[in-house]
Amino acid sequence: MKLILIFALGLVVGFILVTKSMKRRLSGKTGESCNLHNDGQTELKEKRKAEIMRLFDARAEVRNAEVETLFSISDATVTNYLSELEAEGKIVQVGISGPAVSYKKVIG
């Protein structure tokens, strides 16, 4: 009977020690890896937005579908990029909605 109690106590203590060790190890790395991932996403987004702005050097108007094709990304992502550029005052939307919408570079 004593042997069973000692074994059970050893299991409980071992479980607690392993759990604490894993929490400590994961808590430090998870934050770092998330930040690295977010930094990478932000960098990619800024690169793509700069490339979109370069499109305006070659043409007066750019459509959502052109940007989708250029980067092979979703309509929603392109809409977010174009909305951010519009909010930054770099482009303006021409048209209200749908496929007829295009964007022009703000001059000045």
C-alpha positions in Angstrom: 0.0 0.0 0.0 2.9 2.4 0.9 4.4 1.7 -2.5 1.3 2.7 -4.3 1.0 6.0 -2.4 4.7 6.8 -3.0 4.2 6.0 -6.7 1.0 8.2 -6.9 2.8 11.1 -5.1 5.7 10.8 -7.5 3.4 11.0 -10.5 1.6 14.1 -9.1 4.9 15.9 -8.3 6.4 14.9 -11.7 3.3 16.2 -13.5 3.4 19.5 -11.7 7.1 20.0 -12.4 6.7 19.2 -16.1 3.7 21.4 -16.5 5.5 24.4 -14.9 8.6 23.8 -17.0 6.5 23.7 -20.2 4.6 26.9 -19.3 7.8 28.7 -18.6 9.4 27.5 -21.8 6.4 28.3 -24.0 5.5 31.6 -22.5 8.8 33.2 -23.6 9.0 31.8 -27.1 5.3 32.2 -28.0 5.5 36.0 -27.6 8.7 36.2 -29.6 7.5 34.0 -32.5 4.2 35.9 -32.7 6.0 39.2 -32.9 8.3 37.8 -35.7 5.3 36.6 -37.6 3.5 39.9 -37.2 6.6 41.8 -38.3 6.9 39.7 -41.4 3.2 40.2 -42.2 3.5 44.0 -41.8 6.7 44.0 -43.9 4.9 42.1 -46.7 1.9 44.4 -46.6 4.1 47.5 -46.8 6.0 46.0 -49.7 2.8 45.2 -51.6 1.3 48.7 -50.9 4.5 50.3 -52.3 4.2 48.0 -55.4 0.6 49.1 -55.8 1.8 52.8 -55.7 4.3 52.0 -58.4 1.5 50.7 -60.6 0.2 54.3 -60.7 3.5 55.4 -62.3 2.6 53.3 -65.4 -1.2 54.0 -65.5 -3.6 56.6 -64.4 -6.2 54.2 -62.9 -5.8 50.9 -61.2 -8.6 48.4 -60.5 -9.0 46.0 -57.7 -8.9 43.0 -60.0 -5.5 44.1 -61.4 -3.9 44.1 -58.0 -5.5 40.7 -57.2 -3.9 39.2 -60.3 -0.5 40.9 -59.7 -0.1 39.4 -56.2 -2.4 36.3 -56.5 -4.3 37.4 -53.3 -8.0 37.6 -52.4 -10.3 40.4 -53.2 -10.7 41.2 -49.5 -7.0 41.6 -49.0 -6.7 43.9 -52.0 -9.7 45.9 -50.7 -7.9 46.3 -47.3 -4.7 47.5 -49.0 -6.5 50.0 -51.2 -8.6 51.2 -48.3 -5.4 51.8 -46.2 -3.8 53.7 -49.1 -6.9 55.8 -49.5 -7.0 56.5 -45.7 -3.3 57.6 -46.0 -4.4 60.1 -48.6 -2.3 58.5 -51.4 -5.1 57.4 -53.7 -8.8 58.2 -54.2 -11.6 55.8 -55.2 -13.4 56.6 -58.4 -16.9 55.1 -58.5 -19.1 53.8 -55.7 -18.9 50.0 -55.8 -18.5 46.9 -57.9 -16.2 46.2 -60.8 -16.5 49.7 -62.2 -14.6 51.1 -59.2 -11.0 52.2 -59.9 -8.4 54.2 -58.0 -6.4 57.2 -58.9 -3.2 58.5 -57.4 -3.5 61.7 -55.5 -1.3 64.4 -57.1 0.6 66.7 -54.8 
